[in-house]
Amino acid sequence: MKELATSFPEYLNWVASLDNRWLDLFKPFKNFHYYHPKQKGSASIKKVLPAVTGKGYDGMYIADGMTASIKYAEAEFGACSQTERKKVRKALEKYCGLDTEGMIWIIDELKRFKIDE
């Protein structure tokens, strides 16, 4: 965000006002402040979420970032039926929703342990 604000200086104050509201969820896992064997050495949300909450991406039509990018490009720019576009959009909303909600669940879990970054 800070780099973006340097390119668009009119947003510099707005970005600065958000600074104390950011939490980098990678840090507590990368620094091993919290670790579960199910993470298998990874600090990725794809490993952390199921280890911390028991919820994960298994069985989803779109279950990882690479597939999300490819399916999005195919649906937006490829020769794709309207039915497939709708399927991809719904799957992307589900996938991105789990990423977002999953971060909230992870924060809630970390709060239980009073773990700092």
C-alpha positions as CSV (number, residue, x, y, z in Angstrom):
1,M,0.0,0.0,0.0
2,K,2.8,2.4,0.8
3,E,4.4,1.8,-2.6
4,L,1.1,2.3,-4.3
5,A,0.6,5.6,-2.4
6,T,4.0,6.9,-3.7
7,S,2.6,6.4,-7.2
8,F,-0.7,8.1,-6.3
9,P,0.4,10.8,-3.7
10,E,-3.2,12.0,-3.4
11,Y,-3.8,8.8,-1.3
12,L,-0.7,9.1,0.9
13,N,-2.6,10.5,3.9
14,W,-5.3,7.9,3.6
15,V,-2.8,5.1,3.5
16,A,-0.9,6.5,6.5
17,S,-4.2,6.6,8.4
18,L,-4.5,2.8,7.9
19,D,-1.0,2.0,9.0
20,N,-1.9,0.9,12.6
21,R,-4.8,-1.2,11.3
22,W,-2.8,-3.7,9.4
23,L,-1.8,-7.1,10.7
24,D,0.6,-9.2,8.8
25,L,-0.7,-12.8,9.5
26,F,2.4,-14.2,7.9
27,K,4.7,-13.0,10.8
28,P,3.5,-15.1,13.7
29,F,3.6,-18.3,11.6
30,K,6.9,-17.5,9.8
31,N,8.5,-16.7,13.1
32,F,7.1,-19.8,14.8
33,H,5.2,-17.9,17.5
34,Y,2.5,-20.4,16.6
35,Y,3.1,-23.7,15.0
36,H,1.0,-26.8,14.4
37,P,2.4,-30.0,12.8
38,K,-0.4,-29.9,10.2
39,Q,1.2,-26.8,8.7
40,K,4.1,-29.0,7.5
41,G,6.6,-26.2,7.9
42,S,4.5,-23.7,5.9
43,A,3.2,-20.3,6.9
44,S,0.8,-20.2,3.9
45,I,-2.8,-19.6,4.6
46,K,-3.5,-22.8,2.7
47,K,-1.7,-24.8,5.4
48,V,-2.3,-22.5,8.4
49,L,-6.1,-22.3,8.1
50,P,-6.8,-26.0,8.3
51,A,-4.2,-26.4,11.1
52,V,-5.7,-23.6,13.2
53,T,-9.4,-23.9,12.4
54,G,-10.0,-27.3,10.9
55,K,-11.5,-25.6,7.8
56,G,-9.8,-25.7,4.5
57,Y,-9.9,-25.7,0.7
58,D,-10.3,-29.4,0.0
59,G,-13.0,-30.3,-2.4
60,M,-13.4,-26.7,-3.8
61,Y,-13.6,-26.2,-7.6
62,I,-11.0,-23.4,-7.1
63,A,-8.7,-24.2,-4.2
64,D,-5.5,-22.3,-4.9
65,G,-4.3,-19.0,-6.3
66,M,-2.8,-20.3,-9.5
67,T,-6.1,-22.0,-10.4
68,A,-8.0,-18.9,-9.4
69,S,-5.8,-16.8,-11.8
70,I,-6.2,-19.2,-14.7
71,K,-9.9,-19.7,-14.3
72,Y,-10.5,-16.0,-14.0
73,A,-8.5,-15.3,-17.2
74,E,-10.3,-18.1,-19.0
75,A,-13.7,-16.8,-17.9
76,E,-13.0,-13.1,-18.6
77,F,-11.0,-13.4,-21.8
78,G,-11.3,-16.9,-23.2
79,A,-13.9,-18.6,-25.2
80,C,-16.1,-19.7,-22.3
81,S,-19.8,-20.4,-22.1
82,Q,-22.0,-18.2,-19.9
83,T,-22.7,-21.3,-17.8
84,E,-18.9,-21.8,-17.2
85,R,-18.5,-18.1,-16.5
86,K,-21.1,-18.2,-13.8
87,K,-19.6,-21.4,-12.3
88,V,-16.1,-19.8,-12.2
89,R,-17.5,-16.6,-10.7
90,K,-19.3,-18.5,-8.0
91,A,-16.2,-20.6,-7.3
92,L,-14.0,-17.5,-7.1
93,E,-16.4,-15.8,-4.7
94,K,-16.3,-19.0,-2.5
95,Y,-12.5,-19.3,-2.7
96,C,-11.8,-15.6,-2.0
97,G,-14.5,-15.6,0.7
98,L,-12.8,-18.4,2.5
99,D,-9.4,-16.6,2.3
100,T,-10.9,-13.5,3.8
101,E,-13.1,-15.1,6.4
102,G,-10.3,-17.6,7.2
103,M,-8.0,-14.7,8.1
104,I,-10.6,-13.5,10.6
105,W,-10.9,-17.0,12.1
106,I,-7.1,-17.2,12.4
107,I,-6.9,-13.8,14.1
108,D,-9.6,-14.9,16.5
109,E,-7.6,-18.1,17.3
110,L,-4.4,-16.1,17.9
111,K,-6.2,-13.8,20.2
112,R,-7.1,-16.8,22.4
113,F,-3.4,-17.4,22.9
114,K,-2.5,-13.8,23.2
115,I,0.2,-14.2,20.6
116,D,1.9,-11.0,19.4
117,E,3.3,-10.7,15.9
